[in-house]
């Protein structure tokens, strides 16, 4: 199930290679290990994508692709994980990360002139970068670990389900063979036992 699911929803190799921002990697995108759909490759790609999704930086797809190529993990999953951060979610994410960083640093949150918008964050980045970076790093690590655990759990559940189904099929096949053998044995006994009028005559002759 996981391979079919990811193969259905993740971008294919052709569309990734044709993406404008991926052109700078050139022939590096032809490495086969970037497209493997196994547990470790998919989990590694998601870790990269989710961690970078929480980093306050532009063009997150480029470092995500670079790390996927360097670590030889699934590139489409790394790019998909990055899109957790998008124009709709980025401002709330940055705000939460900023508050988290302030809390960890033991500082009060700046209320005067604060606006939870992308424009405010980029304009004030030189003043708020420390709590924002701290909160972003912490959230990125937590999200990456959660994504890694989720992929491994999903794969383990699928393997157990597959083994259970295979065991059930084997049990059903063995039961069917047992029934077939019992039916053949019953037919053989029925054919070998005396029956009909001649058998009745034999019994009459043998009786006193």
C-alpha positions as CSV (number, residue, x, y, z in Angstrom):
1,X,0.0,0.0,0.0
2,X,2.7,2.7,0.9
3,X,4.5,2.3,-2.5
4,X,1.2,2.5,-4.5
5,X,0.0,5.5,-2.4
6,X,3.2,7.4,-2.8
7,X,3.6,6.5,-6.4
8,X,0.1,7.9,-7.0
9,X,0.4,11.2,-5.2
10,X,4.1,12.1,-5.4
11,X,5.4,14.0,-8.5
12,X,7.0,11.7,-11.1
13,X,10.6,12.0,-12.1
14,X,9.8,13.7,-15.4
15,X,7.9,16.6,-13.8
16,X,10.5,17.1,-11.1
17,X,13.4,17.3,-13.7
18,X,11.4,19.7,-15.8
19,X,10.7,22.1,-12.8
20,X,12.4,25.4,-13.3
21,X,14.2,25.4,-10.0
22,X,15.5,21.9,-10.4
23,X,17.3,22.6,-13.6
24,X,20.4,23.8,-11.8
25,X,21.1,20.2,-10.6
26,X,21.3,18.9,-14.1
27,X,22.3,15.2,-14.5
28,X,22.4,14.8,-10.7
29,X,18.6,14.3,-10.9
30,X,19.2,11.1,-12.9
31,X,20.6,9.2,-9.9
32,X,18.2,6.2,-9.4
33,X,18.3,6.3,-5.6
34,X,16.5,9.7,-5.7
35,X,13.3,7.9,-6.9
36,X,13.4,4.7,-4.7
37,X,10.1,4.1,-2.8
38,X,11.4,2.2,0.2
39,X,10.9,2.9,3.9
40,X,14.3,4.5,4.5
41,X,14.4,6.6,1.4
42,X,10.8,8.0,1.8
43,X,11.4,8.6,5.5
44,X,14.6,10.4,4.9
45,X,13.1,12.6,2.2
46,X,10.2,13.5,4.5
47,X,12.6,14.4,7.3
48,X,14.5,16.8,5.0
49,X,11.3,18.4,3.7
50,X,9.6,18.9,7.0
51,X,12.7,20.3,8.7
52,X,13.3,22.9,5.9
53,X,9.6,23.7,5.8
54,X,10.0,25.3,9.2
55,X,13.1,27.2,8.3
56,X,12.5,31.0,7.7
57,X,14.1,31.0,4.2
58,X,13.0,31.6,0.6
59,X,13.2,28.9,-2.1
60,X,13.2,26.0,0.3
61,X,12.9,23.5,-2.6
62,X,16.5,24.1,-3.6
63,X,18.2,23.2,-0.3
64,X,15.7,20.3,0.0
65,X,16.7,18.9,-3.4
66,X,20.4,19.5,-2.6
67,X,20.2,17.5,0.7
68,X,18.1,14.8,-0.9
69,X,20.8,14.4,-3.6
70,X,23.6,14.5,-1.0
71,X,22.0,12.0,1.3
72,X,20.5,9.8,-1.5
73,X,16.9,9.8,-0.3
74,X,13.6,10.2,-2.1
75,X,13.6,13.6,-3.8
76,X,9.9,13.9,-4.5
77,X,9.1,13.3,-0.8
78,X,11.6,16.0,0.2
79,X,10.0,18.5,-2.1
80,X,6.5,17.5,-1.0
81,X,7.5,17.9,2.7
82,X,8.6,21.4,2.0
83,X,5.2,22.4,0.8
84,X,3.8,22.1,4.4
85,X,5.0,25.7,4.4
86,X,3.1,27.6,1.7
87,X,1.6,31.1,1.2
88,X,-1.4,30.1,3.3
89,X,0.4,28.5,6.2
90,X,3.7,30.4,6.4
91,X,2.6,33.4,8.4
92,X,0.9,31.3,11.2
93,X,3.9,29.0,11.3
94,X,6.4,31.9,11.6
95,X,4.2,33.4,14.3
96,X,4.1,30.2,16.3
97,X,7.8,29.7,15.9
98,X,8.5,33.3,17.0
99,X,6.4,32.8,20.1
100,X,8.1,29.5,20.9
101,X,11.5,31.0,20.5
102,X,10.6,33.9,22.8
103,X,9.3,31.5,25.4
104,X,12.4,29.4,25.3
105,X,14.6,32.5,25.7
106,X,12.5,33.8,28.6
107,X,11.7,37.0,26.8
108,X,8.4,38.9,26.5
109,X,6.7,38.8,23.1
110,X,6.8,42.1,21.3
111,X,3.3,43.3,21.1
112,X,3.7,47.0,19.9
113,X,3.5,47.1,16.1
114,X,3.4,43.4,15.8
115,X,1.7,41.9,12.7
116,X,1.5,38.2,12.1
117,X,2.2,38.7,8.3
118,X,5.0,37.7,6.0
119,X,5.7,41.3,5.3
120,X,6.2,42.1,9.0
121,X,8.4,39.1,9.6
122,X,10.7,39.9,6.6
123,X,10.9,43.6,7.6
124,X,11.7,42.9,11.2
125,X,13.9,39.9,10.6
126,X,17.1,41.6,11.8
127,X,15.5,42.2,15.2
128,X,13.6,39.0,15.7
129,X,15.9,36.5,14.0
130,X,17.2,34.9,17.2
131,X,13.9,33.8,18.7
132,X,12.5,33.0,15.3
133,X,15.5,30.8,14.4
134,X,15.4,29.1,17.8
135,X,11.7,28.3,17.5
136,X,12.0,27.3,13.8
137,X,14.8,24.9,14.6
138,X,12.9,23.3,17.5
139,X,9.7,23.0,15.5
140,X,11.6,21.6,12.5
141,X,13.3,18.9,14.5
142,X,10.0,17.9,16.1
143,X,8.2,17.8,12.8
144,X,11.0,15.9,11.2
145,X,11.1,13.2,13.9
146,X,7.3,12.9,13.8
147,X,7.4,12.4,10.0
148,X,10.2,9.9,10.3
149,X,8.3,7.9,12.9
150,X,5.0,8.1,10.9
151,X,6.6,6.7,7.8
152,X,8.2,3.8,9.7
153,X,4.9,3.1,11.5
154,X,3.0,3.2,8.3
155,X,5.4,0.7,6.6
156,X,5.3,-1.6,9.6
157,X,1.5,-1.6,9.7
158,X,1.5,-2.4,6.0
159,X,4.0,-5.3,6.4
160,X,2.0,-6.8,9.2
161,X,-1.2,-6.5,7.2
162,X,0.5,-8.1,4.2
163,X,1.9,-11.0,6.4
164,X,-1.5,-11.5,8.0
165,X,-3.3,-11.7,4.6
166,X,-0.7,-14.1,3.3
167,X,-1.1,-16.3,6.3
168,X,-4.9,-16.2,5.9
169,X,-4.5,-17.2,2.2
170,X,-2.2,-20.1,3.1
171,X,-4.6,-21.3,5.8
172,X,-7.5,-21.0,3.3
173,X,-5.5,-22.9,0.7
174,X,-4.6,-25.6,3.2
175,X,-8.2,-25.9,4.3
176,X,-9.3,-26.3,0.7
177,X,-6.7,-29.0,0.1
178,X,-7.8,-30.8,3.2
179,X,-11.4,-30.7,2.2
180,X,-10.5,-31.9,-1.3
181,X,-8.5,-34.8,0.1
182,X,-11.3,-35.7,2.5
183,X,-13.8,-35.7,-0.4
184,X,-11.5,-37.9,-2.6
185,X,-11.0,-40.3,0.3
186,X,-14.7,-40.5,0.9
187,X,-15.4,-41.3,-2.8
188,X,-12.7,-44.0,-2.8
189,X,-14.3,-45.7,0.2
190,X,-17.7,-45.4,-1.3
191,X,-16.5,-47.0,-4.6
192,X,-14.7,-49.9,-2.8
193,X,-17.6,-50.8,-0.6
194,X,-20.0,-53.6,-2.0
195,X,-23.3,-52.1,-3.1
196,X,-26.3,-52.9,-5.4
197,X,-28.4,-56.1,-5.9
198,X,-25.4,-58.4,-6.2
199,X,-24.0,-57.3,-2.9
200,X,-27.4,-58.0,-1.4
201,X,-27.5,-61.5,-2.9
202,X,-24.0,-62.2,-1.5
203,X,-25.2,-61.2,1.9
204,X,-28.3,-63.5,1.5
205,X,-26.1,-66.5,0.5
206,X,-23.8,-66.0,3.4
207,X,-26.6,-65.8,5.9
208,X,-27.8,-69.0,7.6
